Amino acid sequence: MTVSGLEVRADALGVIWTDNSRTTYPTIWLRDNCPAGLHPQTHERLLDLLSLDPSPQLLSAEISGEHVRLIYADSHVSLMPLTLLAANQPGLPAIDPAAITPQLWHANLTPAGIPRFHADAVLADDSALRDWMVQTASYGLSIVDRLEDRHGAGVEVAQRVGFLRETNFGTTFEVISMPDPNNLAYTSVALPLHTDLPNQEVPPGFQFLHCIANESSGGGSVFADGFALAQDLRDEDPAAFQLLAEVPIPFRFHDQTADIRVRAPVITLDRSGELSEIRYNAHIAAIFDMPAEIMPDYYRAYRAYMTKTRDAAYRIEFKLAPGEMVVFDNRRILHGREAFDPSTGFRHLHGCYVDRGEFNSRLRLLAR
């Protein structure tokens, strides 16, 4: 978008674009964002806002090549890039390559419809990496296949995205049946749909589960789109949705070395009211402590969401094969598994997390 005209006022610059739209830039904003106020290498702001007059005055403005040349009453001269003005219009958030619109899904996605990518391509080619990440962000779920038959192969894919998130379970973790477990994941019992570690102040973002062995009877994986469940509840029962979005509940994990607690709602919305996060794990939800007068209504709402997690209309089920890795947004996608019998064979998944911030940073870099 290019400029067709400028309108100068002491307190603002009006820019008229070639499509006849207009944008007003307050003078204090222009002065605060002058490129001369940034460090030339780091591009961090050096200008002290308090060093400016609280109401700086703009005297003149003219197009100068790919810039607007601005002169202020204090004799300061700015060269503002037209690209900066076009990309940062007051009232319009800047375009973010990591802002991928969620594609909500139900059981009709089917296992065959889950986005699937080859590990070699994701590891070697940035274009394939970006395609995989965009699809993973859109659906919240993907499968990377043809991983090498070794313990760290899945971690290498995760590190193509960003730094691993360390938790009280370590930087990586082994999902196997253990004799003295501190978490139900380390048993052979069925795991109902849930999100991991909702007891954390910020739960882990994307989870990577690399299947190394899956020889036992049972042990199939189950997934559902927590956003789709929440959106359907919002449409069908707005009062229940509101309770789950507004009333915080306690979550707690504790063992011999950790006692990690938080109070947060099951459904988190962003400032525009869109779905942002699901915290749902009936096993580590602590004792509800909301006021007694709303508790019956809250239980009704909580059970309504729980009922949807058991509804086949939302669930997809499949058994991971060795060399496959499922990747999903742990703050959106609910996951679980069928019970399995360790006496019939070995089941081993190797897991790790990468936070949403790291994931989004990589998307932005790949979009440059």
N, C-alpha and C positions, 0 to 999 in steps of 0.2 A: 504494500500500500504506500503510495507516494503523496506528497503534500501539494495542494493547489493554492493554498493561501495561508497567511498568518494574520492574527489580530492581536495587537499588543495593548495590554492594560498594565497599570502599575502593579497590580496584585495578581496578574495571571497572564498566561499566553494561550490564545486560542489557535488551534491547528485545524485547518479545513483540509480534509483528505479528498483525493480525486473521486471518491464515490459520494461526495457531498456530505459525508458524516463529519461531525465536529467533536473535538476533544479539548477540554479545558485543563491546563496544567497550572496550579497555583504557583506563584513566584517562589514561595518558601520551598516547595517541592523541587522546582528546577534548581534552585541554589543548593539544596541539600544533596542533589544527585549529580552535580557537576563532575565530570570525569576527572577534573584536576584535583578533586578531593579524595581520590583513591590512590592507594599504593600502586606503583606501576607494575610490580611483579605479582603481588598477592591479590590485587584488586579488592582488598579490604578497605573499608572506609577510614580515612585519616582525619577528615574534617570534623571539627568539634562544633556540633549544632549550636551550642550556647555561645559560640564566638560570632554568630550571625546576628544581625538586627532581627528582632522577632517579626518584623514586617518588611522584608527587603523589597525594594522597588525596582521593577523592570523598566528600562528606558527604551530599548529597541531590540528588534529581532529581524534577521534576514537569512535567507537560504544561502549557504555557502558549500557548494558541492553536495556531499552526503551528510552535511551537518546543518544545524541552525546556530547561527552566531548570535549570542545574547549579550547585551551590555546592561549592567546594573548601575544603580545610582551611586554605589560605593566604588565605582570604577572597575569592578571585577568583570572579566570577559569569559564567557563559557562557549565551548564548541560542543553542542549536544548532538550526538549521532541520531540521525533520523530513525535508524533501526531501534535505538533505545526508546525513543518516544513511541514508536509504533507498537513495541512489545510490552510497554508498561503504561497503559492508559488508565488513569484513575477511575476506579469503579469496575474495572475489568481485570480479574486475576490473570497473571501471565500464564501462557500456555505451558503445561507441564507434561513432557513426554511420558512420565510415570503415572499420569492420571488415566488409567485404563478403566473403562466402564465395565462393571461386573456383568457377565452374561449369566443370569440365573438359570439353574437347570433343575429338572426333576428326574425321576427314574427313567424317563424315556430318552435321556442322554445315552443310556446303556454303556456297558464297559467298552464296547467297540467305538463309541463316540468320544471317549476321553482323548484329548490331544496326546499324540505319541511321537517321540523324537529319538533318533539314534544318538548314543553317547558320543561316538567319534565325531559327529558333526558339531554337537554342542561344545565339545572340548576344543575343536580345531578352528571353527569358523565363527566369526563374530556375527555374521548375518543369521546363521542358524541359531546362535545363542539368543539373539534378540527375538527371533520368531518364536522360539520356545518360551522365553520369558513373557512375551506379550500374551501368548495363549494361556500360560499358567496363571497370569494375573487376571485374565478375562474370565476363565472358568474356575479359577481357584484350585485347579487340579490338573495334573498331567502325569505322564509316564515317560521315563527315559529308559530305553532298553539297550540290549547288546553291551552291557557293562562288562568289563573284564572280570574274570573269576578271581578276584582278590579283595582283601578286606577294605582297602582304602579307596577303591574305585569310585564309589558314590560320593565320598568326601571331596574328591577332586572336581567333580561336577559342581558340587555346592560352592567350592572355592572359586569357581569361575564367576559366581555371582558376587560373593563378598566374604567378609570375615565370618567365622562361625560364632554362634552365640553360646557362651558357657552358662550352664545352670548348675544347680546343686546335684544334678545327675552326671555332670562332666561336660566336656566339649563335644564328645560323641558318646553314644550309648548303645548297648547290645540288648536287643529285644529277644530274650530267650527265657525259657522256664528255669527259674533258679530255686534252690532248696530253701533259701531264707530271704524272700523278696521284701522290698520296702515299697513296692508299687504293684498294683494289679497287672500292669503291663508285663511284669516279670514272672507271671504265672501262666497256667494253661487255660484259665477260665475264660468264658466269653466276656468281651468288653462291649457294653452298649455304646452307642454313638456319644462322642464327647469332643471337647477341645483340650489340648494339653496345657497344664500349668496355669489355669486361670487364677491361681493363688498368687502369681507373680504380679508386681506392680505394673509391668508391661509384659504380657505373655509373649513367648517366642513367636516370630512371624512365620516364615516358610519352613516346613518340616520336610526332610529328605529321609526316606526309608528304603534302603537298598536290601533287596532279598538275596541272601547268600545261600540259604537252604530252606526248603519248605516241603519236607518229605512226609510229615505226619498226617494222619487222618484229621480233617477239619482245618481250622486256621485260616479260613477265607477272610479277606478284607472287606469292610463295609464303609461306604462313604455317603454323605448327604450334604447338600448345599445349605448351610445354616442360614444364609441370607434368604434363600427361597422359602424356607420354613417361616422365617420371621416376617417376610413380606406377605405371605399368605395369611398369617395370623393377624397382621395389621389390617388386611382387607376384610377378614371374617369377624374379628373380635377386637376392635380398636381399644377397648378398655383394658383387655388383657395385655395387649401389646404395650400400652402406655405404662402399665405397672412394671413390666419386665424392663422397660427402657428407663424408668425413673427411680425405681426403688433398688438401692444397693443391697446385696446380700454378702455374707462373709464366706470366703473361700480359705481353706487352710490345708497345707501339707506339713506333716511333722514326722520325723523319725529320730534316730539317735544323734544326728549331726545337724539337723535343720528344723526350723519352725517358721514357715513362711506364710504370711497371712495378708489378705487384702479384702476390702469391702468394695464391691463394684456391681453394676447392674449386669444382667444376663445379656442385654442388647445395648450396644453403644451406638449413638447416632452422631454424625458430624454436625457442624454448625448449620448446614442447610437442611438437616433432617434426614439425610440419606444414611443407610446402614453403613456402619464403619467397623464394627467388631461384635463377635459373639463370644461370650464366656459361658460355656455350658459343660459342666462335669458333675453329675449327680453324686459321684463317689467322694469328691473332696469339697463339695459345698458343705460348709459348716452349719451349725444350728442357726436357723433363721432368727433374726433379732429385730425385725421391723415392729412397729406398734401393733398391739393386739387387735385393734379395731380394723386394721387393713389386712391382717394375716390370712383370714379365710379367703378373701378375694385374691390375695397374692398366690396362695396355694392353687386356687383354681386356674390362674394364669400360667403358673409354672407347669402344672399338669397338662395344660393345653399345648404348650410347646413340647413337653416330653412326649405327649401322644403322637405328635407329628414325627418325632424321631423314630417311632416304631411303625409308621405307616409305609407300606411298600411303595406307595406312589412317589416317595422321595428318595428311596434308597437304591444304590447300585452295589452289587456284590460280585467279587471275583477273587481268584486265588493268584497271588503274585508268584511268578516263576523265578528261579535263580537267574540273575543277570538283569532283572527288571528293578527299577526304582520308582516308587510313587513319590511325587512332590506335590505339596498342597499348602494352601494358606491356612495356618493353624488358627488364625483369628477370624476365619470365615467358615471353613469346611469342617464338618463333624466327621470323625473317623472312629472305627471300632473293628472288632474281629469276632469271628466264630470261635467257640471253644475248640481245642485240639487235644489229641492224645499223644503225649510225648513218648509213650512206649511204642508207637507205630513209626517213629522217625523223628529226625531232628528239624526244628524250625528256628531259623536265625535271621533276624533283620538287623542291619547296622544303621543307626540313625544319627542325625545331627540337625541343627537349626541354623537358619540365616534370618536375621531380623528384617522386617519390612523396609526399614530405612536403608539398609545395605542393598536390598533388592531394587528399590526405587532409584538409588544412586546409580547403579549399573545400567538400568534402563535409560537414564538421562545421558550417561556417557555414550552409550551405544547409539543414541539418536543424533548425536552431534554430526 
